[in-house]
Amino acid sequence: MPVKVKENSGLKIIEVFYSGITTSKDMKEATSQSITTMSETGINKILIDMRGIKLDTSLMDIHDMPDKQYEQEGLDSDSRIAMIYAGTAIENELIDYFASVSRNRGWKVSTFSEHSDAIKWLSLAS
């Protein structure tokens, strides 16, 4: 799986790093792993770094993730999710779409070009 999920205890966040070609299956597995790690650690802030990603997924899979997977796996509705753009126009459009769909469904998701801005936004949460 072209993704790494880890706890950053210093910043009290879960970090997810994507690299290479990433399928819908990879994203679902990473999301499951992230939700499990959040549950085990009690951390409800996640930083998703997509700078190394090449998405091989459908718009429908991205559209369904907030409703289906987040709800089914019990993601805390107070969680904050910061996403760092991939850097390519196609991936960034999909990232923006996912963030918009998520916000429309009540999730706290925001996108960033800079890592430091994402960390600042996450730190605003208690």
C-alpha positions in Angstrom: 0.0 0.0 0.0 1.5 3.4 -1.0 0.6 5.0 2.3 2.1 5.3 5.7 0.0 6.1 8.8 1.7 7.2 12.1 1.0 9.0 15.3 2.9 12.2 15.9 2.8 12.4 19.7 4.6 15.7 19.8 2.0 17.5 17.7 -0.9 15.2 18.9 -2.0 14.4 15.4 -2.2 11.3 13.2 -0.2 11.8 10.0 -0.9 10.0 6.7 1.6 10.1 3.9 0.6 9.0 0.4 3.1 8.2 -2.4 2.8 6.8 -5.9 -0.2 5.4 -7.6 -3.0 5.1 -5.1 -6.3 3.3 -5.8 -9.7 3.5 -4.1 -8.8 0.3 -2.2 -5.6 1.9 -0.9 -7.5 5.0 0.2 -10.1 2.9 2.0 -7.4 0.8 3.8 -5.5 3.9 4.8 -8.7 5.5 6.1 -9.5 2.4 8.2 -6.0 2.4 9.6 -6.2 6.1 10.4 -9.6 5.7 12.1 -8.3 2.8 14.2 -5.2 4.7 15.2 -7.3 7.7 16.1 -9.5 5.5 18.3 -6.5 3.8 20.0 -4.7 7.1 20.7 -7.7 9.3 21.5 -6.3 11.8 18.9 -9.0 13.4 16.7 -6.8 15.5 14.4 -5.4 14.1 11.2 -2.9 15.5 8.6 -3.1 13.9 5.2 -0.1 14.7 3.1 -1.0 14.0 -0.5 2.1 15.6 -2.1 3.4 12.3 -3.5 0.1 10.9 -4.7 -1.1 9.8 -8.2 -4.8 9.0 -7.8 -6.2 6.1 -9.6 -9.8 6.3 -8.2 -13.2 7.2 -9.3 -15.1 10.3 -8.4 -17.9 8.1 -7.0 -15.5 6.4 -4.6 -14.3 9.8 -3.4 -17.9 11.0 -3.1 -19.1 8.0 -1.0 -16.2 7.9 1.5 -17.4 10.5 4.0 -20.9 9.0 4.2 -20.1 5.3 4.0 -16.7 4.7 5.5 -16.5 7.5 8.1 -19.9 6.7 9.4 -19.5 2.9 9.3 -16.2 2.9 11.1 -17.2 5.4 13.7 -15.0 8.4 12.9 -15.5 11.0 15.7 -17.6 13.8 14.2 -15.4 16.3 16.1 -12.3 15.1 14.2 -10.4 17.7 12.1 -8.9 16.5 8.8 -6.2 18.7 7.1 -5.3 17.7 3.6 -2.1 19.0 1.8 -2.5 19.3 -1.9 -0.8 16.9 -4.3 0.6 19.5 -6.6 -1.0 18.3 -9.8 -4.2 19.9 -11.1 -6.1 16.6 -11.6 -5.3 15.4 -8.1 -6.0 18.8 -6.5 -9.4 18.9 -8.1 -10.3 15.5 -6.6 -8.9 16.6 -3.2 -11.0 19.8 -3.3 -14.1 17.7 -4.3 -13.6 15.3 -1.4 -13.1 18.2 1.0 -16.2 19.9 -0.2 -18.4 16.8 -0.1 -17.1 16.1 3.4 -17.8 19.6 4.7 -21.3 19.5 3.1 -21.9 16.3 5.2 -20.8 18.0 8.5 -17.1 16.8 8.6 -14.4 19.3 9.5 -12.1 19.1 6.5 -9.8 21.7 5.0 -7.2 21.8 2.3 -3.8 23.5 2.3 -0.9 24.1 0.0 1.6 24.4 2.9 2.3 21.9 5.6 2.7 24.7 8.2 -0.7 26.1 7.4 -2.3 22.7 7.9 -0.6 22.3 11.3 -1.8 25.7 12.4 -5.4 24.9 11.5 -5.2 21.6 13.3 -3.7 23.3 16.4 -6.8 25.6 16.6 -8.8 22.6 17.8 -8.7 21.8 21.5 
